[in-house]
Amino acid sequence: MNLAGFRTKSILAWLGVLGALVVGLFWLAASFLSNLATFVPPSARPNLHPQRLGLICKDVEIRSGDGKKLSAWWMPAGKKSAPPVIVLHGLGASKSHMIDYILFAQKEGYPVLAIDFRGHGGSEPSMTSIGFYESQDVLAGVKFVQERGAGDPVLWGTSMGAVSALLAAERDDSVAGVIADAPFDTYRNTIRHHAKLMYGITEFPLIWMAFPMIERRLNFSLDEVDSLRAAAKIQAPILVLAGEKDVRMDPAMVRTIYEVAAGPKEFWIIPGEGHENRTFQDSFQEKIRAFLARIERSRKS
């Protein structure tokens, strides 16, 4: 082999090594992103129980459809005509973070079930599917309140809880209504958006590589987590909420869910608020109160 040929072969070999290194680095980065998407972020839980606030509350364990153990609070007190309200938290939170929601519903006379999604709070450890498997947890909650004679529930969820509520109501038409506060439209879109928002990462190649990793890890299709498809099939009343200053689930995106909703629907932008955490300003309380009251009246008729 002449010198020129040897040099060409050496360069090609080094290019091959460099290419393999680059692909390996991309694979590691995509794997890191898939970890972020599937592991529940740690969060401090407020050390507060409804009993300490004077509510009649039972600590209960619910089994999801696939056998996962879920920790929940059941507060059966309420008006005889009032539908139960199932309170559903967002990613990384727990039922303890939903005390304001629980207090509001109980004060208005509605029985309440508040659950910890799988992998959250006191529930069995698990990765998160940001709505797919969590909707099974919601359906287990629906079954729980119905078996106790409380009737068909209203689902009140925030962020991931809102998406889980929509997916559950799509599958179970006994749900009396849905309050979807700051839901995302689809799994794929929210991963793309959050990757760019939080890390400045565009879809190709890392997100493109991470998607199949997530599907293999969790054994479900990302396309199953689609709030637009769910809303288009739900016949029950839906109240869709968005925070005016929410950059994670911005009002324009959230509105697309409202626009395709098939049943009675309402869309409202919460003035001055960002993502998920709510101050329970008077206008917010009145919006929730009026929605629940309409469902209660329809239940009486």
Secondary structure, 3 states (H helix, E strand, C coil): CCHHHHHHHHHHHHHHHHHHHHHHHHHHHHHHHHHHHHCCCCCCCCCCCHHHHCCCCEEEEEECCCCCEEEEEEECCCCCCCCCEEEECCCCCCHHHHHHHHHHHHHCCCCEEEECCCCCCCCCCCCCCCCHHHHHHHHHHHHHHHHCCCCCCEEEEECHHHHHHHHHHHHCCCCCEEEEECCCCEHHHHHHHHHHHHHCCCHHHHHHHHHHHHHHHHCCCHHHCEHHHHHHHCCCCEEEEEECCCCCCCHHHHHHHHHHCCCCEEEEEECCCCCCCCCCCHHHHHHHHHHHHHHHHHHHC
